[in-house]
Amino acid sequence: MTDLINNDPDSVRIRKNKGTILVTGAGVAAFGIWSVIKVVMEFVLSPIDEKFATDLIAFGPIGKIVVAGIIIVMIMTDVILRIFIFFCARKESKGYKANGMMFTSFLLISGSAGSLILYLLNVALVDGAGFGIEDMVSLFVELTSLVITFEMIAASADNRKLLAKKRREAVHAA
């Protein structure tokens, strides 16, 4: 069986996009680990705000459990969305349309962008001390995660457009 590789510009772009989708999808999933590390660092390395600690003590042990539960649910939701995006990207890189990948990616982007904006406002307005090295690293990693997700969406959209064009050309040629 001899399969010739089609090297017209659209086919080359489709193959390039498939690789980009797979690699960036894996990157999106890998940044789920960063989400967990970031929360653990926040609670282990950062001092607890006195007002927050006082409010938490007022709720008693039930309040602590509820707060911990909410935080765990938020982290797990982020990680699950990222793993879902990875599996969709894997499917899409094999040439299939992955339903829900774009929507889930936009959910992830909106949550990440909102978190980034709140973080910047908190550092700039509330803390007022400026950016420390931890802040710079956190911002860099968060921005990198956003760029990777945008790159995956762009490659996927381009690939879908090119595949639709190829299908139309095949129908007209037949």
Backbone as JSON Lines, residues from 0, in Angstrom:
{"i":0,"aa":"M","n":[0.86,-1.16,0.0],"ca":[0.0,0.0,0.0],"c":[0.9,1.23,0.0]}
{"i":1,"aa":"T","n":[0.7,2.07,-0.97],"ca":[1.49,3.29,-1.07],"c":[0.59,4.48,-0.86]}
{"i":2,"aa":"D","n":[0.83,5.17,0.2],"ca":[0.1,6.39,0.49],"c":[1.02,7.56,0.23]}
{"i":3,"aa":"L","n":[0.6,8.42,-0.66],"ca":[1.37,9.62,-0.93],"c":[0.91,10.72,0.0]}
{"i":4,"aa":"I","n":[1.85,11.45,0.52],"ca":[1.52,12.57,1.38],"c":[1.25,13.77,0.5]}
{"i":5,"aa":"N","n":[0.12,14.38,0.71],"ca":[-0.26,15.56,-0.06],"c":[0.43,16.77,0.56]}
{"i":6,"aa":"N","n":[1.23,17.44,-0.22],"ca":[1.98,18.57,0.29],"c":[1.51,19.91,-0.24]}
{"i":7,"aa":"D","n":[0.23,20.01,-0.58],"ca":[-0.28,21.32,-0.96],"c":[-0.33,22.19,0.31]}
{"i":8,"aa":"P","n":[-0.34,23.5,0.17],"ca":[-0.26,24.38,1.35],"c":[-1.33,24.12,2.41]}
{"i":9,"aa":"D","n":[-2.55,23.81,1.98],"ca":[-3.61,23.56,2.96],"c":[-3.35,22.28,3.75]}
{"i":10,"aa":"S","n":[-2.88,21.24,3.08],"ca":[-2.58,19.98,3.78],"c":[-1.43,20.15,4.77]}
{"i":11,"aa":"V","n":[-0.45,20.92,4.38],"ca":[0.67,21.18,5.29],"c":[0.18,21.94,6.52]}
{"i":12,"aa":"R","n":[-0.67,22.96,6.3],"ca":[-1.22,23.72,7.44],"c":[-2.09,22.85,8.33]}
{"i":13,"aa":"I","n":[-2.84,21.92,7.73],"ca":[-3.68,21.02,8.53],"c":[-2.8,20.15,9.42]}
{"i":14,"aa":"R","n":[-1.75,19.59,8.87],"ca":[-0.84,18.75,9.68],"c":[-0.17,19.58,10.78]}
{"i":15,"aa":"K","n":[0.25,20.8,10.45],"ca":[0.87,21.68,11.45],"c":[-0.12,22.02,12.56]}
{"i":16,"aa":"N","n":[-1.35,22.34,12.17],"ca":[-2.39,22.66,13.16],"c":[-2.69,21.47,14.06]}
{"i":17,"aa":"K","n":[-2.71,20.28,13.5],"ca":[-2.97,19.08,14.32],"c":[-1.91,18.93,15.4]}
{"i":18,"aa":"G","n":[-0.65,19.14,15.02],"ca":[0.43,19.07,16.01],"c":[0.3,20.16,17.06]}
{"i":19,"aa":"T","n":[-0.03,21.37,16.61],"ca":[-0.19,22.49,17.54],"c":[-1.33,22.23,18.5]}
{"i":20,"aa":"I","n":[-2.43,21.7,18.0],"ca":[-3.6,21.41,18.85],"c":[-3.22,20.39,19.92]}
{"i":21,"aa":"L","n":[-2.52,19.35,19.53],"ca":[-2.14,18.31,20.49],"c":[-1.18,18.85,21.55]}
{"i":22,"aa":"V","n":[-0.17,19.58,21.15],"ca":[0.83,20.08,22.1],"c":[0.22,21.13,23.03]}
{"i":23,"aa":"T","n":[-0.55,22.06,22.47],"ca":[-1.15,23.09,23.33],"c":[-2.24,22.5,24.23]}
{"i":24,"aa":"G","n":[-2.94,21.47,23.75],"ca":[-3.91,20.79,24.61],"c":[-3.24,20.15,25.8]}
{"i":25,"aa":"A","n":[-2.07,19.54,25.57],"ca":[-1.3,18.97,26.68],"c":[-0.82,20.08,27.61]}
{"i":26,"aa":"G","n":[-0.45,21.22,27.03],"ca":[-0.02,22.36,27.85],"c":[-1.14,22.89,28.73]}
{"i":27,"aa":"V","n":[-2.34,22.94,28.17],"ca":[-3.51,23.38,28.96],"c":[-3.71,22.44,30.14]}
{"i":28,"aa":"A","n":[-3.6,21.15,29.89],"ca":[-3.76,20.17,30.98],"c":[-2.64,20.31,32.01]}
{"i":29,"aa":"A","n":[-1.42,20.53,31.53],"ca":[-0.29,20.66,32.46],"c":[-0.45,21.86,33.38]}
{"i":30,"aa":"F","n":[-1.07,22.92,32.87],"ca":[-1.27,24.09,33.72],"c":[-2.32,23.83,34.8]}
{"i":31,"aa":"G","n":[-3.03,22.71,34.73],"ca":[-3.92,22.31,35.82],"c":[-3.1,22.01,37.07]}
{"i":32,"aa":"I","n":[-1.91,21.47,36.87],"ca":[-1.0,21.22,37.99],"c":[-0.62,22.54,38.64]}
{"i":33,"aa":"W","n":[-0.4,23.57,37.79],"ca":[-0.07,24.9,38.32],"c":[-1.2,25.42,39.19]}
{"i":34,"aa":"S","n":[-2.44,25.18,38.79],"ca":[-3.58,25.64,39.59],"c":[-3.52,25.07,41.0]}
{"i":35,"aa":"V","n":[-3.2,23.8,41.09],"ca":[-3.12,23.15,42.4],"c":[-1.94,23.72,43.19]}
{"i":36,"aa":"I","n":[-0.79,23.84,42.54],"ca":[0.4,24.36,43.21],"c":[0.16,25.79,43.71]}
{"i":37,"aa":"K","n":[-0.51,26.6,42.88],"ca":[-0.75,28.0,43.24],"c":[-1.61,28.1,44.5]}
{"i":38,"aa":"V","n":[-2.63,27.28,44.59],"ca":[-3.5,27.33,45.77],"c":[-2.76,26.83,47.0]}
{"i":39,"aa":"V","n":[-2.0,25.77,46.85],"ca":[-1.23,25.25,47.99],"c":[-0.22,26.29,48.45]}
{"i":40,"aa":"M","n":[0.47,26.94,47.5],"ca":[1.44,27.98,47.87],"c":[0.74,29.14,48.59]}
{"i":41,"aa":"E","n":[-0.43,29.49,48.11],"ca":[-1.15,30.61,48.71],"c":[-1.47,30.33,50.17]}
{"i":42,"aa":"F","n":[-1.86,29.1,50.47],"ca":[-2.24,28.78,51.85],"c":[-1.04,28.44,52.72]}
{"i":43,"aa":"V","n":[0.01,27.93,52.14],"ca":[1.17,27.53,52.94],"c":[2.12,28.71,53.16]}
{"i":44,"aa":"L","n":[2.4,29.48,52.1],"ca":[3.41,30.52,52.18],"c":[2.88,31.89,52.61]}
{"i":45,"aa":"S","n":[1.62,32.16,52.3],"ca":[1.08,33.5,52.59],"c":[0.46,33.53,53.97]}
{"i":46,"aa":"P","n":[0.67,34.62,54.68],"ca":[0.0,34.76,55.98],"c":[-1.51,34.95,55.77]}
{"i":47,"aa":"I","n":[-2.27,34.45,56.7],"ca":[-3.73,34.56,56.6],"c":[-4.14,35.97,57.03]}
{"i":48,"aa":"D","n":[-5.0,36.57,56.25],"ca":[-5.53,37.89,56.57],"c":[-6.28,37.82,57.91]}
{"i":49,"aa":"E","n":[-6.06,38.79,58.77],"ca":[-6.66,38.76,60.11],"c":[-8.19,38.79,60.06]}
{"i":50,"aa":"K","n":[-8.75,39.61,59.2],"ca":[-10.21,39.7,59.09],"c":[-10.78,38.37,58.62]}
{"i":51,"aa":"F","n":[-10.12,37.74,57.62],"ca":[-10.58,36.46,57.12],"c":[-10.49,35.4,58.22]}
{"i":52,"aa":"A","n":[-9.39,35.41,58.97],"ca":[-9.22,34.44,60.05],"c":[-10.28,34.63,61.13]}
{"i":53,"aa":"T","n":[-10.59,35.88,61.47],"ca":[-11.61,36.17,62.48],"c":[-12.98,35.71,62.0]}
{"i":54,"aa":"D","n":[-13.3,35.99,60.73],"ca":[-14.58,35.56,60.18],"c":[-14.68,34.04,60.14]}
{"i":55,"aa":"L","n":[-13.58,33.39,59.81],"ca":[-13.57,31.94,59.72],"c":[-13.74,31.3,61.11]}
{"i":56,"aa":"I","n":[-13.11,31.89,62.12],"ca":[-13.24,31.38,63.48],"c":[-14.68,31.54,63.96]}
{"i":57,"aa":"A","n":[-15.33,32.62,63.55],"ca":[-16.73,32.85,63.95],"c":[-17.65,31.75,63.43]}
{"i":58,"aa":"F","n":[-17.32,31.19,62.27],"ca":[-18.15,30.12,61.72],"c":[-17.88,28.78,62.39]}
{"i":59,"aa":"G","n":[-16.76,28.65,63.06],"ca":[-16.43,27.41,63.75],"c":[-15.91,26.36,62.79]}
{"i":60,"aa":"P","n":[-15.89,25.12,63.27],"ca":[-15.34,24.04,62.43],"c":[-16.15,23.79,61.16]}
{"i":61,"aa":"I","n":[-17.44,24.01,61.23],"ca":[-18.28,23.82,60.04],"c":[-17.89,24.82,58.96]}
{"i":62,"aa":"G","n":[-17.63,26.05,59.35],"ca":[-17.22,27.09,58.4],"c":[-15.9,26.74,57.72]}
{"i":63,"aa":"K","n":[-14.96,26.21,58.51],"ca":[-13.68,25.81,57.95],"c":[-13.86,24.7,56.92]}
{"i":64,"aa":"I","n":[-14.72,23.76,57.23],"ca":[-14.97,22.65,56.31],"c":[-15.64,23.15,55.04]}
{"i":65,"aa":"V","n":[-16.59,24.07,55.19],"ca":[-17.29,24.62,54.02],"c":[-16.31,25.39,53.12]}
{"i":66,"aa":"V","n":[-15.48,26.23,53.73],"ca":[-14.5,27.0,52.95],"c":[-13.53,26.05,52.25]}
{"i":67,"aa":"A","n":[-13.03,25.06,52.97],"ca":[-12.11,24.09,52.36],"c":[-12.81,23.34,51.22]}
{"i":68,"aa":"G","n":[-14.06,22.97,51.43],"ca":[-14.83,22.27,50.39],"c":[-15.01,23.11,49.14]}
{"i":69,"aa":"I","n":[-15.32,24.38,49.34],"ca":[-15.5,25.27,48.18],"c":[-14.19,25.42,47.41]}
{"i":70,"aa":"I","n":[-13.1,25.57,48.12],"ca":[-11.8,25.71,47.46],"c":[-11.44,24.44,46.7]}
{"i":71,"aa":"I","n":[-11.68,23.29,47.31],"ca":[-11.37,22.02,46.65],"c":[-12.25,21.84,45.41]}
{"i":72,"aa":"V","n":[-13.52,22.18,45.5],"ca":[-14.41,22.07,44.34],"c":[-13.95,22.99,43.21]}
{"i":73,"aa":"M","n":[-13.53,24.2,43.55],"ca":[-13.07,25.13,42.53],"c":[-11.8,24.6,41.84]}
{"i":74,"aa":"I","n":[-10.87,24.08,42.62],"ca":[-9.63,23.54,42.04],"c":[-9.94,22.33,41.17]}
{"i":75,"aa":"M","n":[-10.77,21.44,41.67],"ca":[-11.09,20.23,40.91],"c":[-11.85,20.57,39.62]}
{"i":76,"aa":"T","n":[-12.71,21.58,39.67],"ca":[-13.41,22.0,38.46],"c":[-12.42,22.48,37.42]}
{"i":77,"aa":"D","n":[-11.46,23.28,37.83],"ca":[-10.43,23.77,36.92],"c":[-9.63,22.61,36.32]}
{"i":78,"aa":"V","n":[-9.21,21.68,37.15],"ca":[-8.42,20.55,36.68],"c":[-9.24,19.67,35.74]}
{"i":79,"aa":"I","n":[-10.49,19.41,36.07],"ca":[-11.35,18.58,35.22],"c":[-11.59,19.25,33.88]}
{"i":80,"aa":"L","n":[-11.84,20.57,33.87],"ca":[-12.02,21.28,32.6],"c":[-10.76,21.17,31.75]}
{"i":81,"aa":"R","n":[-9.61,21.31,32.37],"ca":[-8.35,21.23,31.63],"c":[-8.11,19.83,31.07]}
{"i":82,"aa":"I","n":[-8.44,18.8,31.83],"ca":[-8.28,17.43,31.34],"c":[-9.27,17.16,30.2]}
{"i":83,"aa":"F","n":[-10.5,17.67,30.33],"ca":[-11.48,17.54,29.26],"c":[-10.97,18.2,27.98]}
{"i":84,"aa":"I","n":[-10.41,19.4,28.12],"ca":[-9.86,20.11,26.96],"c":[-8.73,19.3,26.33]}
{"i":85,"aa":"F","n":[-7.89,18.69,27.15],"ca":[-6.8,17.86,26.61],"c":[-7.34,16.71,25.79]}
{"i":86,"aa":"F","n":[-8.33,15.99,26.32],"ca":[-8.88,14.87,25.57],"c":[-9.58,15.33,24.28]}
{"i":87,"aa":"C","n":[-10.24,16.46,24.35],"ca":[-10.85,17.03,23.13],"c":[-9.77,17.42,22.12]}
{"i":88,"aa":"A","n":[-8.69,18.02,22.59],"ca":[-7.6,18.42,21.7],"c":[-6.96,17.19,21.07]}
{"i":89,"aa":"R","n":[-6.83,16.14,21.84],"ca":[-6.28,14.9,21.3],"c":[-7.17,14.35,20.2]}
{"i":90,"aa":"K","n":[-8.47,14.38,20.45],"ca":[-9.43,13.91,19.45],"c":[-9.37,14.79,18.2]}
{"i":91,"aa":"E","n":[-9.33,16.09,18.4],"ca":[-9.29,17.04,17.29],"c":[-7.98,16.9,16.5]}
{"i":92,"aa":"S","n":[-6.89,16.57,17.16],"ca":[-5.62,16.42,16.46],"c":[-5.61,15.17,15.58]}
{"i":93,"aa":"K","n":[-6.53,14.27,15.84],"ca":[-6.64,13.07,15.0],"c":[-7.61,13.28,13.84]}
{"i":94,"aa":"G","n":[-8.17,14.49,13.74],"ca":[-9.02,14.8,12.6],"c":[-10.5,14.77,12.87]}
{"i":95,"aa":"Y","n":[-10.9,14.51,14.09],"ca":[-12.32,14.49,14.44],"c":[-12.71,15.82,15.08]}
{"i":96,"aa":"K","n":[-13.99,16.15,14.96],"ca":[-14.46,17.37,15.62],"c":[-14.79,17.02,17.07]}
{"i":97,"aa":"A","n":[-14.2,17.76,17.98],"ca":[-14.42,17.52,19.4],"c":[-15.46,18.51,19.9]}
{"i":98,"aa":"N","n":[-16.64,18.02,20.16],"ca":[-17.72,18.89,20.64],"c":[-17.42,19.37,22.05]}
{"i":99,"aa":"G","n":[-17.59,20.65,22.26],"ca":[-17.43,21.21,23.59],"c":[-16.06,21.78,23.88]}
{"i":100,"aa":"M","n":[-15.09,21.53,23.02],"ca":[-13.74,22.01,23.31],"c":[-13.67,23.54,23.29]}
{"i":101,"aa":"M","n":[-14.26,24.15,22.28],"ca":[-14.21,25.6,22.17],"c":[-14.94,26.26,23.34]}
{"i":102,"aa":"F","n":[-16.14,25.77,23.64],"ca":[-16.92,26.35,24.74],"c":[-16.18,26.21,26.07]}
{"i":103,"aa":"T","n":[-15.65,25.02,26.32],"ca":[-14.93,24.78,27.56],"c":[-13.67,25.63,27.63]}
{"i":104,"aa":"S","n":[-13.0,25.81,26.5],"ca":[-11.81,26.65,26.46],"c":[-12.16,28.1,26.78]}
{"i":105,"aa":"F","n":[-13.29,28.58,26.25],"ca":[-13.69,29.95,26.55],"c":[-14.1,30.1,28.02]}
{"i":106,"aa":"L","n":[-14.69,29.06,28.6],"ca":[-14.98,29.09,30.04],"c":[-13.67,29.21,30.83]}
{"i":107,"aa":"L","n":[-12.7,28.42,30.44],"ca":[-11.41,28.44,31.11],"c":[-10.73,29.8,30.96]}
{"i":108,"aa":"I","n":[-10.8,30.35,29.76],"ca":[-10.19,31.66,29.5],"c":[-10.88,32.74,30.32]}
{"i":109,"aa":"S","n":[-12.21,32.71,30.36],"ca":[-12.92,33.75,31.11],"c":[-12.62,33.65,32.6]}
{"i":110,"aa":"G","n":[-12.56,32.44,33.13],"ca":[-12.21,32.27,34.54],"c":[-10.8,32.69,34.83]}
{"i":111,"aa":"S","n":[-9.88,32.34,33.94],"ca":[-8.48,32.7,34.13],"c":[-8.27,34.21,33.99]}
{"i":112,"aa":"A","n":[-8.92,34.82,33.01],"ca":[-8.81,36.27,32.82],"c":[-9.42,37.02,34.01]}
{"i":113,"aa":"G","n":[-10.56,36.54,34.5],"ca":[-11.18,37.16,35.68],"c":[-10.29,37.04,36.9]}
{"i":114,"aa":"S","n":[-9.69,35.88,37.08],"ca":[-8.77,35.67,38.19],"c":[-7.56,36.58,38.08]}
{"i":115,"aa":"L","n":[-7.06,36.72,36.86],"ca":[-5.9,37.58,36.63],"c":[-6.22,39.03,36.93]}
{"i":116,"aa":"I","n":[-7.37,39.49,36.48],"ca":[-7.79,40.87,36.73],"c":[-7.97,41.13,38.22]}
{"i":117,"aa":"L","n":[-8.65,40.21,38.91],"ca":[-8.82,40.36,40.36],"c":[-7.48,40.35,41.09]}
{"i":118,"aa":"Y","n":[-6.58,39.51,40.64],"ca":[-5.26,39.43,41.26],"c":[-4.51,40.75,41.09]}
{"i":119,"aa":"L","n":[-4.54,41.28,39.86],"ca":[-3.86,42.56,39.6],"c":[-4.48,43.7,40.41]}
{"i":120,"aa":"L","n":[-5.81,43.72,40.48],"ca":[-6.48,44.76,41.28],"c":[-6.13,44.62,42.75]}
{"i":121,"aa":"N","n":[-6.08,43.4,43.24],"ca":[-5.75,43.16,44.63],"c":[-4.33,43.62,44.95]}
{"i":122,"aa":"V","n":[-3.39,43.28,44.09],"ca":[-2.0,43.67,44.32],"c":[-1.84,45.18,44.19]}
{"i":123,"aa":"A","n":[-2.49,45.77,43.18],"ca":[-2.3,47.19,42.92],"c":[-3.05,48.07,43.93]}
{"i":124,"aa":"L","n":[-4.29,47.7,44.26],"ca":[-5.12,48.57,45.08],"c":[-5.1,48.23,46.56]}
{"i":125,"aa":"V","n":[-5.16,46.95,46.88],"ca":[-5.28,46.55,48.28],"c":[-3.92,46.45,48.94]}
{"i":126,"aa":"D","n":[-3.02,45.66,48.34],"ca":[-1.71,45.48,48.96],"c":[-0.88,46.75,48.88]}
{"i":127,"aa":"G","n":[-0.83,47.35,47.7],"ca":[-0.1,48.59,47.51],"c":[1.41,48.46,47.64]}
{"i":128,"aa":"A","n":[1.9,47.28,47.93],"ca":[3.33,47.09,48.12],"c":[4.05,46.83,46.8]}
{"i":129,"aa":"G","n":[3.29,46.66,45.73],"ca":[3.92,46.37,44.44],"c":[4.05,44.87,44.23]}
{"i":130,"aa":"F","n":[4.77,44.54,43.18],"ca":[4.92,43.15,42.8],"c":[6.18,42.55,43.39]}
{"i":131,"aa":"G","n":[6.02,41.42,44.05],"ca":[7.16,40.66,44.52],"c":[7.49,39.6,43.48]}
{"i":132,"aa":"I","n":[8.52,38.82,43.74],"ca":[8.92,37.78,42.79],"c":[7.83,36.73,42.64]}
{"i":133,"aa":"E","n":[7.12,36.42,43.74],"ca":[6.03,35.45,43.66],"c":[4.92,35.96,42.76]}
{"i":134,"aa":"D","n":[4.64,37.26,42.85],"ca":[3.61,37.86,42.01],"c":[4.01,37.81,40.54]}
{"i":135,"aa":"M","n":[5.26,38.11,40.26],"ca":[5.74,38.08,38.87],"c":[5.66,36.67,38.29]}
{"i":136,"aa":"V","n":[6.06,35.68,39.05],"ca":[6.01,34.3,38.58],"c":[4.57,33.89,38.34]}
{"i":137,"aa":"S","n":[3.7,34.22,39.27],"ca":[2.29,33.88,39.14],"c":[1.67,34.52,37.9]}
{"i":138,"aa":"L","n":[1.96,35.79,37.69],"ca":[1.45,36.49,36.51],"c":[1.99,35.88,35.22]}
{"i":139,"aa":"F","n":[3.28,35.58,35.2],"ca":[3.89,35.0,34.01],"c":[3.27,33.66,33.67]}
{"i":140,"aa":"V","n":[3.09,32.81,34.65],"ca":[2.52,31.49,34.41],"c":[1.06,31.61,33.97]}
{"i":141,"aa":"E","n":[0.3,32.5,34.59],"ca":[-1.1,32.68,34.22],"c":[-1.24,33.22,32.8]}
{"i":142,"aa":"L","n":[-0.4,34.17,32.44],"ca":[-0.42,34.7,31.07],"c":[0.0,33.64,30.06]}
{"i":143,"aa":"T","n":[0.97,32.83,30.41],"ca":[1.4,31.75,29.52],"c":[0.26,30.75,29.31]}
{"i":144,"aa":"S","n":[-0.45,30.45,30.36],"ca":[-1.6,29.56,30.24],"c":[-2.65,30.14,29.3]}
{"i":145,"aa":"L","n":[-2.92,31.43,29.43],"ca":[-3.89,32.08,28.55],"c":[-3.42,32.04,27.09]}
{"i":146,"aa":"V","n":[-2.16,32.33,26.85],"ca":[-1.63,32.33,25.48],"c":[-1.72,30.94,24.87]}
{"i":147,"aa":"I","n":[-1.39,29.92,25.64],"ca":[-1.46,28.55,25.13],"c":[-2.9,28.18,24.78]}
{"i":148,"aa":"T","n":[-3.83,28.56,25.63],"ca":[-5.24,28.26,25.35],"c":[-5.72,28.98,24.1]}
{"i":149,"aa":"F","n":[-5.34,30.26,23.96],"ca":[-5.7,31.0,22.75],"c":[-5.08,30.36,21.51]}
{"i":150,"aa":"E","n":[-3.84,29.93,21.61],"ca":[-3.16,29.29,20.48],"c":[-3.88,28.01,20.07]}
{"i":151,"aa":"M","n":[-4.32,27.23,21.05],"ca":[-5.05,26.0,20.75],"c":[-6.37,26.32,20.04]}
{"i":152,"aa":"I","n":[-7.08,27.33,20.51],"ca":[-8.35,27.71,19.88],"c":[-8.11,28.19,18.45]}
{"i":153,"aa":"A","n":[-7.07,29.0,18.24],"ca":[-6.78,29.52,16.9],"c":[-6.43,28.39,15.94]}
{"i":154,"aa":"A","n":[-5.59,27.45,16.38],"ca":[-5.22,26.33,15.52],"c":[-6.42,25.44,15.22]}
{"i":155,"aa":"S","n":[-7.26,25.25,16.21],"ca":[-8.45,24.42,16.01],"c":[-9.43,25.08,15.04]}
{"i":156,"aa":"A","n":[-9.64,26.38,15.2],"ca":[-10.56,27.09,14.3],"c":[-10.01,27.08,12.87]}
{"i":157,"aa":"D","n":[-8.71,27.31,12.72],"ca":[-8.1,27.29,11.4],"c":[-8.2,25.9,10.78]}
{"i":158,"aa":"N","n":[-7.97,24.88,11.58],"ca":[-8.04,23.51,11.09],"c":[-9.46,23.15,10.65]}
{"i":159,"aa":"R","n":[-10.43,23.55,11.44],"ca":[-11.83,23.27,11.05],"c":[-12.18,23.95,9.74]}
{"i":160,"aa":"K","n":[-11.72,25.18,9.58],"ca":[-11.98,25.93,8.34],"c":[-11.32,25.24,7.14]}
{"i":161,"aa":"L","n":[-10.07,24.82,7.32],"ca":[-9.35,24.16,6.23],"c":[-9.96,22.8,5.87]}
{"i":162,"aa":"L","n":[-10.36,22.04,6.88],"ca":[-10.98,20.74,6.62],"c":[-12.32,20.9,5.9]}
{"i":163,"aa":"A","n":[-13.09,21.93,6.27],"ca":[-14.36,22.19,5.58],"c":[-14.09,22.57,4.13]}
{"i":164,"aa":"K","n":[-13.06,23.36,3.89],"ca":[-12.68,23.74,2.53],"c":[-12.29,22.5,1.72]}
{"i":165,"aa":"K","n":[-11.51,21.62,2.33],"ca":[-11.11,20.37,1.66],"c":[-12.32,19.51,1.31]}
{"i":166,"aa":"R","n":[-13.28,19.43,2.23],"ca":[-14.48,18.63,1.96],"c":[-15.28,19.24,0.81]}
{"i":167,"aa":"R","n":[-15.41,20.56,0.79],"ca":[-16.12,21.22,-0.31],"c":[-15.42,20.97,-1.64]}
{"i":168,"aa":"E","n":[-14.1,21.05,-1.64],"ca":[-13.34,20.81,-2.87],"c":[-13.51,19.36,-3.33]}
{"i":169,"aa":"A","n":[-13.56,18.43,-2.4],"ca":[-13.73,17.03,-2.75],"c":[-15.11,16.78,-3.34]}
{"i":170,"aa":"V","n":[-16.13,17.46,-2.81],"ca":[-17.49,17.3,-3.34],"c":[-17.57,17.87,-4.75]}
{"i":171,"aa":"H","n":[-16.96,19.02,-4.97],"ca":[-17.01,19.65,-6.3],"c":[-16.17,18.87,-7.32]}
{"i":172,"aa":"A","n":[-15.11,18.2,-6.87],"ca":[-14.27,17.43,-7.77],"c":[-14.94,16.13,-8.2]}
{"i":173,"aa":"A","n":[-15.83,15.63,-7.37],"ca":[-16.47,14.33,-7.67],"c":[-17.6,14.43,-8.64]}
